[in-house]
Amino acid sequence: MKKRRIFGAFQFIADLIVVLVSYFLIVNMKSLTRVPYTLPNIIAIKAILPYILTVFVALFFIYRLYEFENLDFYEIFLGIVFSTIIIFIFTLAFSFFFRAFAVPRTLIIYSFFIQIILLPISHFIISKIYFKVSSPLNFLCISKSTKSVASTFVEFINSEREKRGKIETEVLKSIEQLDNLESRFSDFSAFIIDNSFSLKEKEKIIKYFVYKEKPAYIVPDTYDLMLLLPRVHIVSDKLLLEVNLVNISSLDRLLKRALDIIVSIVALIIFFLVILVVSILILVDSGRPIFYLQERAGVNGKIFRIIKFRSMIKDAEKETGVVLSYESDPRVTKIGKFLRKTGLDEVPQFFNVLKGEMSIVGPRPERPESIEEIKKDTPDFDMRLKVKPGITGYAQIYGKYDTPFEEKLRMDLLYAKQKYVVFTDIFIIFNTIKLFFLFKKRQ
């Protein structure tokens, strides 16, 4: 873990150097020509550089570019590309609206190409060195049953981590067997405790690893998430933790609503031509209606009608009733397959956001009848109704279409517990844009 932080800091410094060098290189190359940059140009460049570096740093942390183990190089590359494009647009806009900053357009364009080449190279080299000198990260997942969440977790990690380490499962029939794990300490970097244990059992296991000074992680259940980020009170000599399902303050709700309106208006302007073209394609492919209105459960269970581009044949559920869509579903139209694959069928939901029925970020709204069905296996699923539903969320950027509802609930409750929700929304929005190019996650 310490080595990861050191390499993360090293990569951070390398990124700043690459950005500075890109501007320095262009300025010096220009000085060798017949038309070098003027003194006002140089002053403007020096004035704007701190703002550029600040935005770069923010974007690189938003796109998690220093998480070596968690992201593959393609995802890191996408983060770099999006960051440099945003900086390119930001710098052009800054120089256009604030004409006192005489930043040359040639500098902005040339530095963009240098950054988009050198930044991925530096990340590739440093990550290769990191994995070369780092020991494999081996995890032992402790469970009471091979059929618990541990088996799914093991399968996922082994498929995603490639040669970066391994994960094994240890079935613990009773807490008395804990001491048997000591013989395996040298083989594993950390230990994962799944949610098959009772609260008392989990407490004993956590204490065991704390006393042994071994890093341990837990797969949280609803109770664990309820205690996340509590408000702390001391009354006389008693320590109290105030338990809330939602940590979003009144001010955060106001700022979140302002962000929703701004993002929705900008998105609808950007997607105006897309909406027009898709509407024509739907009419040509399968006729009217263009949009599909469906009842969904909103905040506190209030029913609203979600707006989507129609991707199925007309009256698709007239004969069958409510049936979840599946791969190669014959009810999906030709244009509908494209819309679902690209996520463009969700674009009209920005109108729901403007109406205040949805937010940009929040739990995905489900049909009322689907919630009752889901609750048979995940009884606490309606807890997510305490938060306004959204177009995207943690479950969308970290999960997949077939992620179990129990896991989606955990991600939704994690979002509800965030104290600075606007910053979380910005993080999720930026990573949702990147998600369009991560085809594996969109399956």
C-alpha positions in Angstrom: 0.0 0.0 0.0 2.9 2.3 0.9 4.6 1.6 -2.4 1.4 2.4 -4.3 1.2 5.8 -2.6 4.8 6.5 -3.5 4.3 5.6 -7.1 1.1 7.6 -7.2 2.9 10.7 -5.9 5.7 10.0 -8.5 3.1 9.8 -11.3 1.4 12.9 -10.0 4.7 14.9 -10.2 5.4 13.3 -13.7 2.0 14.6 -14.9 2.7 18.1 -13.8 6.1 18.0 -15.4 4.7 16.8 -18.7 2.1 19.6 -18.7 4.6 22.3 -17.9 7.1 20.9 -20.4 4.5 20.9 -23.2 4.0 24.6 -22.8 7.7 25.3 -22.2 8.7 23.3 -25.4 6.2 25.2 -27.6 7.3 28.6 -26.3 11.0 27.8 -26.9 10.5 26.3 -30.3 8.5 29.4 -31.3 11.3 31.6 -30.1 13.5 30.0 -32.8 11.2 31.1 -35.6 10.9 34.5 -37.2 7.7 35.3 -35.2 8.3 34.4 -31.6 5.7 35.0 -28.9 5.5 38.5 -27.6 6.0 39.6 -24.0 2.2 40.0 -23.5 1.9 36.4 -24.8 4.5 35.1 -22.3 2.8 37.0 -19.4 -0.6 35.6 -20.3 0.8 32.1 -20.5 2.4 32.4 -17.0 -0.9 33.9 -15.7 -3.1 31.0 -17.0 -0.8 28.1 -16.1 -1.9 27.9 -12.4 -5.5 27.5 -13.5 -4.7 24.9 -16.1 -2.6 22.9 -13.6 -5.5 23.1 -11.0 -8.1 21.8 -13.5 -5.7 19.1 -14.7 -5.1 17.9 -11.1 -8.9 17.9 -10.4 -9.7 15.9 -13.5 -6.9 13.4 -13.0 -8.2 12.6 -9.5 -11.8 12.5 -10.8 -10.8 9.9 -13.4 -8.8 8.0 -10.7 -5.7 8.0 -12.8 -3.4 7.1 -9.8 -5.3 3.9 -8.9 -2.8 1.4 -10.5 -4.5 -1.8 -9.4 -8.1 -0.8 -10.1 -7.9 0.5 -13.7 -6.5 -1.1 -16.8 -4.4 1.0 -19.2 -7.3 1.5 -21.6 -9.4 3.1 -18.9 -6.4 5.3 -17.8 -5.9 6.3 -21.4 -9.6 7.4 -21.7 -9.2 9.4 -18.5 -6.2 11.2 -20.0 -7.9 11.8 -23.3 -11.0 13.3 -21.7 -8.9 15.4 -19.3 -6.8 16.9 -22.1 -9.8 17.6 -24.3 -11.6 19.3 -21.4 -8.4 21.4 -20.7 -8.2 22.2 -24.4 -11.8 23.5 -24.4 -11.3 25.3 -21.1 -8.2 27.1 -22.3 -9.8 28.1 -25.6 -12.9 29.4 -23.8 -10.7 31.2 -21.1 -8.6 33.0 -23.8 -11.8 33.9 -25.8 -13.9 35.3 -23.0 -11.0 37.0 -21.2 -9.2 38.7 -24.0 -6.8 40.4 -21.6 -5.2 37.0 -21.5 -3.4 37.0 -24.8 -2.8 33.2 -24.9 -1.9 32.2 -28.4 -4.2 29.6 -30.1 -1.1 27.9 -31.5 0.2 27.2 -28.0 -3.1 25.7 -26.9 -3.3 23.4 -30.0 0.3 22.2 -30.1 0.5 21.7 -26.3 -2.7 19.6 -26.5 -1.1 17.2 -29.0 2.1 16.9 -26.9 0.1 16.2 -23.7 -2.1 13.6 -25.4 1.0 11.7 -26.5 3.4 12.1 -23.5 0.9 11.7 -20.7 -0.2 8.1 -21.7 3.4 7.2 -22.3 4.4 8.4 -18.8 1.5 6.5 -17.2 2.3 3.3 -19.2 6.0 3.4 -18.2 5.4 4.2 -14.5 2.6 1.6 -14.2 4.9 -1.1 -15.8 7.6 -0.3 -13.4 5.2 -0.3 -10.5 3.9 -3.8 -11.3 7.5 -5.0 -12.0 8.7 -4.0 -8.5 5.5 -4.7 -6.6 4.6 -8.0 -5.0 1.4 -9.6 -6.3 -1.7 -8.5 -4.3 -3.1 -11.7 -2.9 -6.4 -11.7 -1.0 -8.0 -14.3 1.1 -11.8 -14.1 1.2 -13.3 -15.5 4.5 -16.8 -16.8 4.3 -19.2 -19.2 6.1 -20.3 -20.7 2.8 -18.9 -21.3 -0.7 -22.3 -20.2 -2.0 -22.1 -16.7 -0.4 -21.1 -13.5 -2.1 -17.5 -14.6 -1.7 -17.7 -17.0 -4.6 -19.0 -14.3 -7.0 -16.4 -11.9 -5.7 -13.6 -14.5 -6.3 -14.8 -15.2 -9.8 -14.9 -11.4 -10.6 -11.5 -10.6 -9.2 -9.8 -13.6 -10.8 -11.1 -12.6 -14.2 -10.4 -8.9 -13.9 -7.0 -8.8 -12.2 -5.2 -10.9 -14.8 -1.7 -11.6 -13.4 -1.7 -8.9 -10.7 -2.4 -11.3 -7.9 -4.8 -14.0 -6.8 -7.8 -14.4 -4.5 -8.8 -17.5 -2.6 -11.7 -18.5 -0.4 -11.4 -19.9 3.2 -14.6 -21.4 4.5 -14.8 -20.7 8.2 -17.4 -23.0 9.9 -16.9 -21.5 13.3 -15.1 -18.5 14.9 -12.9 -20.9 16.9 -11.1 -21.7 13.6 -9.8 -18.1 13.3 -6.4 -19.0 14.8 -5.9 -21.5 11.9 -5.6 -18.5 9.6 -2.3 -17.4 11.1 -0.4 -20.0 9.1 -1.6 -18.3 5.9 -0.6 -14.7 6.9 2.6 -14.8 4.8 0.7 -15.9 1.6 -1.8 -13.0 1.5 -1.6 -9.2 1.4 -5.1 -8.6 2.8 -8.2 -10.4 4.0 -11.8 -9.9 2.9 -14.7 -10.7 5.3 -17.9 -11.3 3.4 -21.4 -10.7 4.7 -22.4 -14.3 5.5 -21.4 -13.8 9.2 -23.7 -12.5 11.9 -22.9 -9.1 13.5 -21.2 -10.6 16.6 -19.2 -13.0 14.4 -18.1 -10.2 12.1 -17.0 -8.1 15.1 -14.8 -11.0 16.5 -13.2 -11.5 13.1 -12.5 -7.8 12.6 -11.0 -7.6 16.1 -8.8 -10.6 15.4 -7.2 -9.0 12.3 -6.9 -5.6 14.1 -4.9 -7.2 16.9 -2.8 -9.2 14.4 -2.2 -5.9 12.5 -3.3 -7.4 9.2 -5.3 -5.3 6.7 -8.9 -6.5 6.5 -11.9 -5.4 4.3 -15.6 -6.2 4.8 -18.4 -6.7 2.3 -20.9 -4.4 4.0 -24.5 -5.2 4.7 -27.3 -2.6 5.2 -26.5 -2.2 8.9 -22.8 -1.4 8.1 -23.8 1.2 5.5 -26.3 2.8 7.9 -23.4 3.5 10.3 -21.3 5.1 7.6 -20.3 8.8 8.1 -22.5 9.4 11.2 -22.9 12.6 13.1 -21.1 12.4 16.4 -22.5 13.8 19.6 -21.1 13.7 23.2 -23.7 14.0 25.9 -22.2 14.2 29.3 -19.8 11.3 29.3 -21.7 9.3 26.6 -20.7 9.1 23.0 -23.6 9.0 20.6 -23.7 8.3 16.9 -26.6 9.8 15.0 -27.8 7.3 12.4 -29.4 8.7 9.2 -30.1 7.0 6.0 -29.5 10.2 4.0 -26.7 12.6 4.8 -27.6 15.2 2.2 -28.0 18.6 3.8 -30.5 21.3 2.8 -27.7 23.4 1.2 -26.4 20.3 -0.7 -30.0 19.7 -2.0 -30.2 23.3 -3.3 -26.7 23.0 -5.0 -27.6 19.6 -6.4 -30.8 21.0 -7.9 -28.9 23.9 -9.5 -26.3 21.4 -10.9 -29.2 19.2 -12.3 -30.8 22.1 -14.1 -27.5 23.4 -15.6 -26.3 19.9 -16.7 -29.7 19.1 -18.2 -30.0 22.3 -20.2 -26.4 21.9 -21.5 -27.0 18.2 -22.3 -30.3 18.9 -24.2 -28.5 21.6 -26.3 -25.6 19.2 -27.1 -28.0 16.3 -27.9 -30.5 18.5 -29.9 -29.5 17.1 -33.3 -29.2 13.6 -31.9 -32.7 13.8 -30.6 -33.9 15.0 -34.0 -32.1 12.2 -35.9 -33.1 9.5 -33.5 -36.8 10.6 -33.7 -36.7 10.3 -37.5 -35.0 6.9 -37.4 -37.7 5.6 -34.9 -40.5 6.9 -37.2 -38.9 5.2 -40.3 -38.1 2.0 -38.4 -41.3 1.3 -36.5 -43.6 4.3 -36.7 -45.1 6.2 -33.8 -44.9 6.8 -30.9 -41.3 8.1 -30.7 -41.2 8.3 -26.9 -42.1 5.7 -24.4 -43.7 6.8 -21.1 -43.5 4.3 -18.2 -44.5 4.5 -14.5 -41.5 4.5 -12.1 -41.2 4.9 -8.3 -39.6 8.2 -7.4 -38.5 9.6 -4.1 -40.6 8.2 -1.1 -42.3 5.9 -3.6 -44.1 8.8 -5.5 -45.1 7.5 -9.0 -43.9 9.5 -12.0 -43.7 8.8 -15.8 -40.2 8.4 -17.1 -39.5 9.5 -20.7 -37.4 7.3 -22.9 -37.0 6.8 -26.7 -39.1 3.8 -27.6 -36.7 0.9 -28.2 -39.3 -1.9 -28.4 -42.2 -2.7 -30.7 -45.5 -1.0 -29.9 -47.5 -2.5 -27.0 -44.6 -4.9 -26.2 -46.1 -5.9 -22.9 -49.7 -6.1 -23.9 -49.8 -9.9 -24.1 -47.0 -10.8 -21.6 -47.4 -8.2 -18.9 -44.3 -6.8 -17.1 -41.3 -8.9 -18.4 -37.7 -7.8 -17.9 -35.8 -7.3 -21.2 -33.0 -9.8 -22.0 -30.3 -10.2 -24.5 -31.6 -10.9 -28.1 -35.1 -9.9 -26.9 -37.3 -10.1 -30.1 -39.4 -7.2 -28.9 -36.5 -4.8 -29.3 -36.5 -3.0 -32.7 -33.5 -2.6 -34.9 -32.9 1.0 -34.0 -33.7 0.1 -30.4 -30.7 -2.3 -30.2 -28.5 0.6 -31.2 -30.1 3.0 -28.7 -29.7 0.6 -25.8 -26.1 -0.3 -26.7 -25.1 3.4 -26.8 -27.4 4.5 -24.0 -29.1 7.1 -26.2 -32.5 5.8 -25.2 -32.0 7.5 -21.9 -31.4 11.0 -23.3 -35.1 12.2 -23.0 -34.8 11.7 -19.2 -33.2 15.1 -19.0 -36.7 16.4 -19.3 -37.7 14.4 -16.2 -34.7 16.1 -14.4 -35.9 19.6 -15.4 -39.4 18.8 -14.1 -37.8 17.8 -10.8 -38.9 14.2 -10.9 -35.4 12.9 -11.3 -31.8 14.0 -10.6 -28.8 13.6 -12.8 -27.2 11.4 -10.2 -29.2 9.0 -8.0 -30.5 5.4 -7.8 -32.0 4.2 -11.1 -35.8 4.4 -10.8 -37.6 1.0 -10.9 -41.2 0.1 -11.8 -43.4 -0.2 -8.7 -44.3 -3.9 -9.5 -40.6 -4.6 -10.0 -39.7 -3.3 -6.6 -42.2 -5.6 -4.9 -40.7 -8.5 -6.8 -37.1 -7.5 -6.0 -38.0 -7.2 -2.3 -38.6 -10.9 -2.1 -34.9 -11.5 -2.4 -33.6 -8.1 -1.2 -36.1 -6.9 1.6 -34.4 -3.6 2.1 -34.5 -2.5 -1.5 -37.1 0.2 -0.9 -34.6 2.1 1.3 -33.2 3.6 -1.9 -36.5 5.4 -2.4 -35.4 7.9 0.2 -33.2 9.5 -2.5 -34.4 11.1 -5.7 -33.8 8.7 -8.6 -31.2 9.6 -11.2 -30.0 9.0 -14.7 -26.7 7.7 -13.5 -25.1 6.7 -10.2 -22.5 4.5 -8.5 -24.3 1.3 -9.8 -23.9 2.5 -13.4 -20.2 3.4 -13.3 -19.1 0.5 -11.1 -21.7 -2.2 -11.9 -23.1 -3.8 -15.0 -26.7 -4.4 -16.2 -26.7 -7.9 -14.5 -25.2 -6.7 -11.2 -27.3 -8.3 -8.4 -29.9 -5.9 -6.9 -28.4 -6.4 -3.5 -25.1 -4.9 -4.7 -26.9 -2.1 -6.5 -28.7 -1.3 -3.2 -25.3 -1.1 -1.4 -24.0 1.3 -4.0 -27.2 3.4 -3.7 -27.0 3.5 0.1 -23.3 4.5 -0.2 -24.4 7.4 -2.4 -27.1 8.5 0.1 -24.5 8.7 2.9 -22.2 11.1 1.1 -21.9 14.4 2.9 -20.6 16.5 0.0 -23.0 15.2 -2.6 -22.3 17.9 -5.3 -18.7 16.8 -5.5 -19.8 13.2 -5.7 -22.2 14.1 -8.5 -19.5 15.8 -10.5 -17.3 12.7 -10.0 -20.0 10.4 -11.2 -21.0 12.6 -14.2 -17.5 12.8 -15.5 -17.0 9.0 -15.1 -20.4 8.3 -16.8 -19.2 10.1 -19.9 -16.1 7.8 -19.9 -18.4 4.8 -19.5 -19.7 5.2 -23.1 -16.3 4.0 -24.3 -16.0 1.1 -21.9 -17.8 -1.5 -23.9 -17.3 -4.3 -21.5 -19.1 -2.4 -18.7 -21.9 -1.5 -21.1 -22.7 -5.1 -22.0 
